[in-house]
Amino acid sequence: LSGFVTLDTGYKNTGCTKSAITFLDGEKGILKYRGYGIEELAEKSSFIEVAYLLIYGSLPTADQLKDFQFQISRHTLVHEDMKKFFDGFPSKSHPMGQLCSLVCSLSAFYPESLSPHPTKEEQNLTIIKLLAKMPTIVSWIYKKSLGHPIVYPQNKLDYVSNYLNMTFGQRTEEVEIDPVVVSAMNTLLILHADHEQNCSTSTVRIVGSSECNLYASISAGISALWGPLHGGANQAVIEMLEKIKNDGGDTEKWIAKAKDKNDPFRLMGFGHRVYKNFDPRAKIIKKACDDILDKLGIDDPVLDIAKKLEEVALSDPYFVERKLYPNVDFYSGIIYRALGFPTDMFTVLFALGRLPGWIAQWKEMRENKEPIGRPRQIYIGETDRAFVGIGDR
Ligand code: SDX
């Protein structure tokens, strides 16, 4: 090897870029988007305003926000030919597999998205179209899983209300979307909006670094998010809590399994590569959980299991020594379930929230003209081997 290579499997201690988008302090449990604390944004902002903040770098004025929403409202429809792709999926196929395929296929309809060196206008139109069509695609995937007719976008509604109407509304009647649900969705989407160089964002950056188009780069990020160690954890948490509930709620037994090195079982929703303290998002979501279930009058037994699991884990030396705390995925699934979503839609909702962050990071990488990502390796394989004909092997 020319020069020398430092091996850092999983990039635990490797910085891949300089970014001005999101700041994390894992020791102190701090998360800020463009310098604003997520606690304040979750309480005072809206998801579409946070999307603008992440992508363009500052909170919009009233006119900028109005124009942003207007631009988005003009592109919420998905090309009717895309229904042929929708129809091709088996109705029970995993929503994340459908989402990554459908997002990538957008490039087939919008040639301006394919230019490796787009003009500012072309790039912004590509960004607006993706932001606008994602809720439509996500809600159509949900309707398909139910065998229900799709509901078209209503451009008089705000971004989150429009998404909820396409998801829970019917073609035949206008349904009243509960403001509690709208507020809960805004909070959840804001808290998922970006998280510096996590697995899926690094994937979006490295795919985009080859001058690949935005839609294909985001589609790669969706694939990375699908994994149960990453965004797929919110689905795995509920499946784990259900299993513990059905097993008589014996949390000690499952904690013991999570500690057993011979047992592949891990406590889903616990631990984090960066946070060695409480994930600040988990704190906000835990509180929102109580509020929302209370307001919706829902008593979900898995919430009690979750709280007991957290209590037992946080008093166990194994978890304390390894600084394993609940992360963003631990409580989010309980809220999604209370809002009426099926478990296999949870990671799709994570992707809906993470979209503006992925876009912002891809845009920053391109604006900084960063080189194509190409890590090195330490070779440990065979050295010189002479070819042997198949008859002599
Ligand atoms: C997300 O990176 C991001 O920012 C991601 C994310 C985002 O917003 O983009 O925050 C979203 O992905 C949150 C994480 C969701 N994943 C899960 O909840 C899955 C369960 N968690 C683990 O798989 C794990 O904690 C990770 C993957 C999250 C982090 O893994 P690391 O940093 O590689 O840590 P590790 O596997 O080296 O674990 C260190 C030790 C090991 O024990 P020892 O070898 O030291 O004895 O802690 C143990 C691990 O076995 N451990 C766990 C555990 N997580 C770590 N043991 C039991 N249960 C767990 N959940």
Residues whose N, C-alpha, C, O or C-beta is under 5 A from the ligand:
A	BS01	SDX	H195 N198 C199 P228 L229 H230 G231 A233 A258 R266 L267 M268 G269 F270 G271 H272 R273 R322 N327 D329
